[in-house]
Amino acid sequence: MHMQVTIIGLGYVGLPLAAVLATRGFRVRGVDTDAGVVRRINECATRCTEPHLDGLLRAVVADGLLAASQTVEPSDLYVIAVPTPLDAQRAADLTAIRQACSALAPVLKPGDVVILESTSPVGTTEQLACWLAQGRTDLSFPHAQGDAADVRIAYCPERVLPGNALAELISNDRVIGGLTTHCASAAAAFYRSFITGECVTTDSRTAEACKLAENSFRDLNLAFANELSMICDRLGVDTPELIRLANRHPRVSILQPGAGVGGHCIAVDPWFLVQAAPDLAQLTRQARQVNDAKPAWVIDRVEAAVAQLALAGLAAPTIACLGLAFKAGSDDLRESPALAIALALARRFVGRVRAVEPHLQALPSSIAAELPLVDLAMAGACDLLVLLVPHRQFFEASLPLRVGQRVVDVCGSAGCHPSNAALAGNAHEN
């Protein structure tokens, strides 16, 4: 019989992992503090934007292979996949990990394995072991007893891409860092039982740093693309054309610019490195600052376009913001620069801003009142179109450009999709 596995945290990472494990024969219990999440999963009423996850969840829940709860029950292995956001000082907020430890400690027994998947600052796995030890003085833990400890603890950062999570949970290589070699081996044995990618073991600190390095690398490259797009705008150079030509060099691969950088990883994790070594992480900090500054630059471009429309005789133009998610093909609003831009414009031009997000049926109530959500056809009637996220729906639709209508394209995407006459026309700026 397969082991009992508990996944603590049923978000973008934990829920797909729980579903995949259930299909591999594990007896899986998912734990989340949100009663609504738990209820929807158990009633097979959850609505996931991750492709194929809804159907998979319905099947494993109906078959009794996966159940959700708000409480942690005894298992053989525990995976912690809870959020680690930034606090007001841009330091990691580990509250959710500590709460998970408090809930987990009472049910631990000798032989159990605890794996942290949440992206975390270097040293967090060691801190996790200390928190568990404080709750269970009758058990021994590897930070104090090494390989002789009752409980094995490891770190294995998630590496999935939203929109392809179910496939990448299986196919991607995993970096597994143990507090001891036995801890790493125990965690690796678990992952090897259901993934086809390679499992590479190391120590926990190196594994934690590896995830931060991966996302900081992406942030640095995105910062160059975003900075380049602003330079091109000043110099009158077509950004998409420049990138297309530069990328013909065999050792050059410039990324596409955007409205900034968002999401729960790339916009957050580099700050963990800055927090750890503020005097050394100068390039990492600068990249974050470049990407964080891009939304203000976008707002300036929109205000300049509004001023130009006013000079043409349109004193109060209507504005449509195309895309609110932090990336194309997603409904995820976390740390989204597009959403921040749209809200700033809605507050600057009260009553004149509309938003289109094809992956959402409604916006959170906290912002819906000031930022009306409309369909693309209604947005097409606005005087100024602001392309913030290059969703494919914007380029597949027929959206003819009216005389006098303007497009501000901050993604550098319009030139890549000439099938759409409006978004690829001469009236756009990038």
C-alpha positions in Angstrom: 0.0 0.0 0.0 1.3 3.5 -0.9 2.1 5.9 1.8 -0.2 8.5 3.2 0.8 12.0 2.0 -0.4 15.4 3.2 -0.1 18.5 1.2 -0.3 21.7 3.3 -1.4 24.6 1.1 -3.7 24.0 -1.8 -2.8 26.9 -4.1 -1.2 27.1 -7.5 1.4 24.5 -6.5 -0.1 22.4 -3.8 -3.4 21.5 -5.5 -1.9 20.2 -8.7 0.7 18.3 -6.7 -2.1 16.7 -4.6 -4.0 15.7 -7.7 -1.0 14.2 -9.5 0.0 12.2 -6.4 -3.6 10.8 -6.1 -3.3 9.5 -9.6 -0.1 7.7 -8.7 -1.8 5.7 -6.0 -0.8 7.8 -3.0 -3.5 8.3 -0.3 -3.6 12.1 -0.3 -5.0 14.6 2.1 -4.9 18.3 1.2 -4.9 20.9 4.0 -5.8 24.6 3.6 -6.8 27.3 6.1 -9.4 28.6 3.7 -12.7 26.8 4.4 -14.1 27.7 1.0 -11.2 26.1 -0.8 -11.6 22.9 1.3 -15.4 22.8 0.7 -15.1 23.3 -3.1 -12.5 20.6 -3.5 -14.5 18.0 -1.5 -17.7 18.9 -3.4 -15.8 18.8 -6.7 -17.0 22.3 -7.3 -13.6 24.0 -7.6 -12.9 26.0 -10.8 -9.2 25.8 -11.8 -7.7 27.8 -14.6 -4.9 25.2 -14.8 -5.7 23.2 -17.9 -7.1 19.7 -17.2 -6.9 20.1 -13.4 -10.7 20.4 -12.9 -11.3 17.0 -14.5 -8.4 15.4 -12.7 -9.6 16.7 -9.3 -13.2 15.5 -9.9 -11.9 12.0 -10.7 -9.6 11.6 -7.7 -12.0 13.1 -5.2 -14.9 11.0 -6.5 -12.7 7.9 -6.2 -11.7 8.7 -2.6 -8.1 9.2 -3.5 -8.0 12.9 -2.4 -9.8 14.6 0.4 -9.3 18.2 1.7 -9.4 19.4 5.3 -8.5 22.4 7.5 -6.7 20.2 10.0 -3.5 18.2 9.6 -3.9 14.5 10.3 -1.2 11.8 10.7 0.6 10.8 7.5 3.9 9.4 6.4 5.1 12.3 4.4 4.2 16.0 4.5 4.8 18.6 1.8 4.5 22.3 2.8 3.5 24.5 -0.2 2.3 27.7 1.4 2.8 31.4 0.4 6.0 33.3 1.3 5.2 36.9 0.4 7.1 40.0 1.0 6.4 42.2 4.0 6.4 46.0 4.1 10.2 46.0 4.3 10.5 43.7 1.3 11.7 40.8 3.5 10.3 37.4 3.4 7.1 36.8 5.5 7.4 33.3 6.8 4.2 33.4 8.8 2.5 30.7 6.8 5.4 28.3 7.1 5.5 28.8 10.9 1.7 28.3 11.1 2.1 25.1 9.1 4.7 23.9 11.5 2.4 24.6 14.5 -0.3 22.5 12.8 2.0 19.7 11.8 4.1 19.2 14.9 1.4 17.5 17.1 0.9 14.7 14.5 4.5 13.9 13.7 5.9 10.4 14.5 9.3 8.7 14.1 10.1 8.0 10.5 8.1 10.8 9.0 9.4 13.0 6.2 8.7 16.7 5.9 9.5 18.5 2.6 9.3 22.3 2.2 8.4 23.4 -1.4 7.7 27.1 -0.7 10.2 29.5 -2.2 12.2 30.7 0.8 15.3 32.6 1.9 18.4 30.5 2.5 18.3 28.9 6.0 14.5 28.6 6.1 14.5 24.8 6.1 16.8 24.8 9.2 14.4 27.3 10.8 11.5 25.0 10.0 13.3 22.1 11.8 13.7 24.4 14.9 10.0 25.3 14.8 9.0 21.7 14.6 11.4 20.8 17.4 9.9 23.4 19.6 6.5 21.8 19.2 7.7 18.2 19.7 10.4 18.0 22.4 9.9 14.2 22.5 11.2 13.8 19.0 14.6 14.4 17.5 15.3 16.4 14.4 18.2 16.5 11.9 19.4 20.0 12.7 20.4 18.6 16.2 20.7 14.9 15.8 21.8 14.5 12.2 21.0 11.2 10.4 20.0 9.7 13.7 17.0 12.0 14.0 13.4 10.7 14.2 12.1 13.0 11.5 13.7 13.7 8.1 13.5 17.2 6.6 14.3 18.4 3.2 13.7 21.3 0.8 12.6 20.8 -2.8 11.5 24.0 -4.6 8.7 23.8 -7.1 9.5 24.6 -10.7 6.2 24.5 -12.5 5.0 26.9 -15.1 1.3 28.0 -14.6 -0.7 26.7 -17.5 1.5 23.6 -17.9 1.8 22.6 -14.2 0.4 19.0 -14.5 3.0 18.1 -17.2 5.9 19.9 -15.5 5.2 18.3 -12.1 6.1 15.0 -13.8 8.8 16.0 -16.3 10.9 18.6 -14.7 14.2 17.9 -12.9 14.0 18.4 -9.1 16.7 19.8 -6.9 16.4 18.2 -3.4 18.3 19.6 -0.5 18.3 17.7 2.8 19.4 18.8 6.2 21.4 15.6 6.1 22.2 13.1 3.3 19.6 10.7 4.7 17.0 13.5 4.6 17.9 14.2 1.0 17.7 10.5 0.1 14.3 10.0 1.7 12.9 13.0 -0.1 14.4 12.0 -3.4 12.9 8.5 -3.1 9.5 10.1 -2.8 9.9 12.3 -5.9 11.4 9.5 -8.0 8.3 7.5 -7.4 6.2 9.8 -9.5 8.4 12.0 -11.7 10.3 11.3 -14.9 12.8 14.1 -14.5 16.1 13.7 -12.7 16.3 14.1 -9.0 19.6 15.8 -7.9 20.4 15.9 -4.3 22.3 18.6 -2.4 22.2 20.3 1.0 19.2 22.5 1.9 20.9 25.8 1.7 22.1 25.2 -1.8 18.7 24.1 -2.9 17.1 27.2 -1.4 19.7 29.4 -3.1 19.1 27.5 -6.4 15.5 28.6 -6.6 16.4 32.2 -5.8 19.1 32.1 -8.4 16.8 30.7 -11.1 14.2 33.4 -10.6 16.7 36.2 -10.2 18.3 35.2 -13.5 14.9 35.6 -15.2 14.4 38.9 -13.5 17.8 40.2 -14.6 17.0 39.3 -18.2 13.5 40.8 -18.1 15.0 44.0 -16.7 17.3 44.3 -19.7 14.4 43.8 -22.0 12.3 46.4 -20.2 15.1 48.9 -20.0 15.9 48.4 -23.7 12.2 49.1 -24.6 12.3 52.4 -22.8 15.6 53.3 -24.5 14.2 52.4 -27.8 11.1 54.6 -27.2 13.4 57.6 -26.5 15.5 56.9 -29.6 12.6 56.2 -31.9 13.7 52.6 -32.5 11.1 49.9 -33.1 11.6 47.6 -30.1 10.1 44.3 -31.5 12.1 44.8 -34.7 15.3 45.4 -32.8 14.9 42.3 -30.6 14.0 40.2 -33.6 17.2 41.3 -35.4 19.4 41.1 -32.4 18.2 37.6 -31.6 19.5 36.4 -35.0 22.9 36.4 -33.3 23.7 32.8 -32.3 24.6 33.8 -28.7 21.9 36.5 -28.1 18.4 35.8 -26.8 16.7 39.0 -25.6 13.4 38.4 -23.9 10.2 40.3 -24.7 9.5 43.5 -22.7 6.3 44.0 -20.8 4.4 46.3 -18.5 6.8 45.2 -15.7 7.3 41.9 -13.9 4.7 40.2 -11.8 3.6 36.9 -10.3 4.4 35.2 -7.1 8.0 34.2 -8.0 10.0 36.5 -10.2 8.7 39.7 -8.7 9.3 38.5 -5.2 12.2 36.0 -4.9 15.1 38.2 -5.9 14.4 40.4 -2.8 15.2 37.3 -0.7 18.8 37.4 -2.0 18.9 41.2 -1.5 17.7 40.6 2.1 20.4 38.1 2.7 23.4 40.1 1.3 22.3 43.7 0.8 25.8 45.0 0.3 26.6 42.4 -2.4 23.3 41.9 -4.3 23.6 45.2 -6.2 22.8 43.9 -9.7 19.9 41.9 -8.4 18.5 45.0 -6.6 19.0 47.1 -9.7 17.1 44.7 -11.9 14.2 44.7 -9.4 14.2 48.5 -9.4 14.1 48.6 -13.2 11.2 46.2 -13.4 9.3 47.9 -10.6 9.7 51.3 -12.3 8.3 50.1 -15.6 4.6 50.6 -14.6 5.2 54.3 -13.8 6.8 54.7 -17.3 3.8 53.0 -18.9 1.5 55.4 -17.1 3.5 58.3 -18.4 3.1 57.0 -22.0 -0.6 56.7 -21.5 -0.9 60.2 -20.1 1.2 61.5 -23.1 -1.3 59.8 -25.5 -4.2 61.3 -23.7 -2.6 64.7 -24.1 -2.2 64.1 -27.8 -5.8 63.2 -28.1 -6.7 66.3 -26.3 -4.7 68.4 -28.8 -6.7 66.6 -31.5 -9.9 67.9 -30.0 -10.9 64.9 -27.7 -10.9 66.4 -24.2 -12.0 63.4 -22.3 -11.0 60.2 -24.1 -12.1 56.8 -22.9 -9.4 54.3 -22.2 -9.4 50.5 -22.5 -6.7 48.5 -20.7 -6.2 45.2 -22.5 -5.0 42.5 -20.0 -4.8 42.5 -16.2 -3.0 39.3 -15.4 0.7 39.2 -14.7 1.5 37.2 -17.8 -0.1 36.1 -21.0 -2.5 33.1 -20.9 -3.1 33.4 -17.2 -5.8 34.8 -14.9 -3.3 35.3 -12.0 -3.4 38.8 -10.7 -0.7 38.4 -8.0 1.9 41.2 -8.2 0.5 42.1 -11.6 2.0 45.3 -13.1 -0.9 45.4 -15.6 -3.4 45.5 -12.8 -1.5 48.2 -10.9 -1.3 50.3 -14.1 -5.0 49.9 -14.9 -6.0 50.8 -11.3 -3.7 53.9 -11.4 -5.3 55.0 -14.7 -8.8 54.4 -13.3 -8.0 56.7 -10.4 -6.4 59.3 -12.6 -9.1 59.3 -15.3 -12.2 58.6 -13.1 -15.1 57.0 -15.0 -13.2 56.8 -18.3 -11.2 53.6 -17.9 -12.4 50.1 -18.9 -10.5 46.8 -18.5 -10.5 43.6 -20.6 -9.2 40.3 -19.1 -10.4 37.3 -21.1 -9.3 34.8 -18.4 -11.6 36.3 -15.7 -15.4 36.5 -15.5 -15.3 39.1 -12.7 -12.7 41.1 -10.8 -12.3 41.0 -7.0 -14.9 43.1 -5.3 -12.3 45.3 -3.8 -11.4 46.7 -7.3 -14.5 46.0 -9.4 -16.2 49.2 -8.6 -13.5 51.5 -9.9 -12.3 49.3 -12.8 -15.3 48.0 -14.9 -14.6 44.7 -16.7 -15.8 44.7 -20.3 -15.4 42.4 -23.3 -13.1 43.2 -26.2 -15.8 44.4 -28.5 -16.9 47.1 -25.9 -13.3 48.0 -25.4 -12.8 48.5 -29.1 -15.2 51.5 -28.9 -12.8 53.3 -26.6 -10.6 56.1 -27.8 -7.3 54.8 -26.5 -6.3 51.1 -26.3 -3.5 50.2 -23.9 -2.1 46.8 -24.6 -0.7 45.6 -21.2 -0.7 41.8 -21.6 -0.2 40.0 -24.9 -3.1 37.5 -24.5 -3.6 35.6 -27.7 -7.3 36.6 -27.7 -6.3 40.2 -28.4 -4.6 39.2 -31.7 -7.1 36.6 -32.8 -10.0 39.1 -32.7 -11.0 41.4 -35.5 -10.6 44.8 -34.0 -10.5 47.5 -36.8 -8.9 50.8 -35.7 -11.1 53.9 -36.1 -9.8 57.1 -37.4 -8.3 59.0 -34.5 -8.2 56.0 -32.2 -4.8 55.3 -30.7 -3.0 52.2 -29.4 -0.2 52.3 -26.7 1.5 48.9 -26.9 3.9 48.5 -23.9 4.5 44.8 -24.6 6.3 45.2 -27.9 3.8 42.6 -29.1 1.8 44.3 -31.8 4.4 44.0 -34.4 4.6 40.2 -33.7 0.9 39.7 -34.6 0.2 41.4 -37.9 -3.1 39.5 -38.3 -4.8 42.1 -36.1 -5.0 45.3 -38.1 -5.5 47.5 -35.1 -2.9 46.3 -32.8 -0.3 46.0 -35.6 -1.2 49.3 -37.2 0.9 52.5 -37.5 -1.0 54.1 -34.7 0.6 52.1 -31.9 3.5 53.1 -29.7 6.0 50.7 -28.1 
